[in-house]
Amino acid sequence: MKFTPVFIFFVGAQLLCFTEPWASAVSLSVAGDDLALEMREEGMIKSVEVHQPSAPKVEILTPHENETVTWGIQVRYAIAVVDAVDGSSKYGEIAATECLLEIEYLPATAATDVKAIVGKAASTPESPGLSRMKTSTCFGCHADKIKLAGPSFAEIAQRYGNQTGSSGLLGKRIIEGSSGVWGTSEMPSHPEITTEAAEQIATYILEQGAKKNSWIYPGFEGTFRIIDKPAPGAKGVYRLTASYTSKAQRRGQHSVVLKVD
Ligand code: HEC
């Protein structure tokens, strides 16, 4: 193997790598989401530009950041998504089930705790099970905490949560379909889902369903209910995170925090 010495220089925002200082150079520059690669060789300049698609723009239109809400009330929400390639939610170009609102209630014991929670930005990566489920038909029949045609994630978690091997069993049912377990309605089979993905989905359903103060809502608009005041003098915040992952696998998200009083 031939060892080639490499000389690296920074010139402004550019990184220059020379295999031989006098002969050829490769420069790499990053502008926004785009990556440009330029090769210079013996006086010739060859440029290669690699354009990475930009992340979709996701915006929670209502409610607004820092709004104060009252215990027990219904809150309306609306989300807009715009992606350079996939299109805009305004024109019905984005599937409603692929836009998700994650809602989390974070209790605080004092006003200073509220401040600390507000300061912490939510940026947890999406679980692979949830990503797979969004692009399937699941949310047409299942919701996180409410029973639709199929049982809620909470009911499923309550029934199977403590059993070993439950994600394997549920993964199998997701692929093969299910009937007679919850009532008279049947779940169709999903042969297009791999065993690995089905188990990731089942794991996600069991985890999300067991979370008490966390809710997942697919769609661009709807309402959710603020919990009843848990104790006299209780304080807390609601963190709303809307997200959309484009067909090019770029994720856009937006969070707002509401104070409950
Ligand atoms: C047409 C409606 C419908 C769709 C679409 C649907 N389900 Fe279901 N699902 C049901 C019904 C109804 C049941 C209850 C079946 C029964 O009683 O055995 C169910 C049951 C389940 C169960 C529990 C199974 C058990 O044996 O206890 C899981 C887990 C589940 N669904 C996940 C999913 C996932 C993941 C998707 C998307 C890939 C999905 N479902 C799509 C209607 C649906």
Boltz pocket constraint, residues with backbone or C-beta under 6 A from the ligand:
constraints:
  - pocket:
      binder: B
      contacts: [[A, 133], [A, 136], [A, 137], [A, 138], [A, 139], [A, 140], [A, 141], [A, 142], [A, 149], [A, 150], [A, 151], [A, 156], [A, 170], [A, 173], [A, 174], [A, 178], [A, 179], [A, 180], [A, 181], [A, 182], [A, 183], [A, 184], [A, 185], [A, 186], [A, 187], [A, 188], [A, 190], [A, 193], [A, 201], [A, 202], [A, 205]]
      max_distance: 6.0
